[in-house]
Amino acid sequence: MSDQATKPKSGGMTRREFLGTTAAAAAFTIVPRHVLGGPGYVAPNDKINLAMIGVGGQGTYDMTQFMALPEVQVVAVCDVVKEWDYSKFYFGGVKGREPARELVDKTYAEKTGNGSYKACVAYVDFYDMLEKESGIDAISVATTDSLHAFAAMAGLKKRKHVYCQKPLTHDVWEARQLRLEAKKQGVMTQMGNQGRAGDGNRQVVEWIAAGAIGNVHEVHCWTNRPANYWPQGIKRPDETPSVPPTIDWDRWLGPAQWRYFHPLYTPFNWRGWWDFGTGALGDMGCHIMDTPVWALNLAHPSAVQASATPFTEDSGPIASIVTFEFPARGKMPEVKLIWYEGGLTPPRPSELEDGYPMGDGSGVLFIGDKGKLMCNTYGAEPRLIPIAAHKKYKQPAPTIERVPDGPQGIYADFIKSIKTGKPACSNFEVSGPLTEIVVMGNLAVHMKGQRLLWDGEKMECTNVPEANKYVKREYREGWSL
């Protein structure tokens, strides 16, 4: 990939230039802080210099949450899109590297009272940014799913702390590589599945551990997506419109095989295309399935099987059902986890009284030998059913450390981990295995109803060899982890 950067505004000075000027004038040597404390070290009283990779809708939201934390200084933004109109999507507004850079400068100008603040720099290429901006302590990744592993790995190899949006990666193999590399580098990591930081998930884990519904042998997870969010089950468009001047199309494609630009792919609909996204499973699975994976201590499934509406070689199905089979874990029995998407749901439990909804468009239902438990997306609002049983239930004392409430919860937890060296709640040792489970669902969808036996340690389907080509996709020439 060629190096290309967007230069700071005229009259501004990059941090490299500033540091070079002050260092030349100083009569002593400044020792970099990472030398004093080891790789990735940030002194407790230092600001954490954060760079954003991907500042579209989600990335810009992440950036605003990080900027709300006093310990954080956003110093650079990177996106292959200069600017793009998101008014047709729920994020709204205009997003991209230039709007993001302007927002950073405006925010810090207001915070510092320095109306001429122009310290944030904008890049097109994250490899270029990581090479040139040596003062970066951490990165936040919010690109297409297909680029998550590449941006996160680039940061890890530079020994930067890494926050990465869900799903952690596009493929099973990539999730394993990120987890291993993060462990090797010894830096702090976090995946952006915000429910992991919430009280609801912690309550579910504590209630299951306390035996509130006995031994759990079946779990149902569902989401209403992709319906009304993005199209799926469609063929690649034949039209070849001109590439807008505000996007670097080659870099946007990243490791995906070459295809012509079309507005059906970006800025938001990429989730439904196999080459760029991971569909509803990738979008919501890391939020919804995290609750049972945590509560039931699930690791590698032993088998997985899927049924789905028609789909194409380019785009996923409108709806599907995926059944994961997990072996016994210690005293916990074998369990089936069934995933529903596209508006499909499990049968309504007979114990659930009329007038009570099943989830909030998404949800989880645990079935134990002594009762049933439900919660909404992110593990929110857990309750035993029937509701009468919930009202009588005496909750156990909390045993899991809580993350401070508020929209910055998962972000603050990541920053705290950098300051303290204590792993964040959804660090890659946690979110890597979760992601492997989630994206395995898409592997099963591809195999159209075949029951796949899975060797988790080897990342290998043992009875249907042709399924293994979906464990690790083939990258475009010039791309490699």
Secondary structure as UniProt FT lines:
FT   STRAND          5..6
FT   TURN            10..11
FT   HELIX           15..25
FT   HELIX           33..37
FT   TURN            39..40
FT   TURN            44..45
FT   STRAND          48..53
FT   HELIX           57..67
FT   TURN            70..71
FT   STRAND          72..78
FT   STRAND          84..85
FT   TURN            87..88
FT   TURN            90..91
FT   STRAND          94..95
FT   HELIX           97..112
FT   TURN            115..116
FT   STRAND          121..123
FT   HELIX           126..132
FT   TURN            134..135
FT   STRAND          138..141
FT   HELIX           145..157
FT   TURN            158..159
FT   STRAND          161..164
FT   HELIX           172..185
FT   STRAND          189..191
FT   HELIX           194..197
FT   HELIX           199..209
FT   TURN            210..213
FT   STRAND          216..223
FT   TURN            225..229
FT   TURN            245..246
FT   HELIX           249..253
FT   TURN            254..255
FT   TURN            263..268
FT   HELIX           269..272
FT   TURN            274..276
FT   HELIX           279..280
FT   HELIX           281..285
FT   HELIX           286..288
FT   HELIX           290..295
FT   TURN            296..297
FT   STRAND          303..308
FT   STRAND          320..326
FT   TURN            330..331
FT   STRAND          335..341
FT   TURN            342..343
FT   TURN            350..351
FT   TURN            354..355
FT   TURN            359..360
FT   STRAND          362..368
FT   TURN            369..370
FT   STRAND          371..375
FT   HELIX           377..379
FT   STRAND          383..385
FT   HELIX           387..392
FT   TURN            407..408
FT   HELIX           409..420
FT   TURN            425..426
FT   HELIX           428..446
FT   TURN            447..449
FT   STRAND          452..455
FT   TURN            456..459
FT   STRAND          460..461
FT   HELIX           465..470
FT   TURN            477..478
//
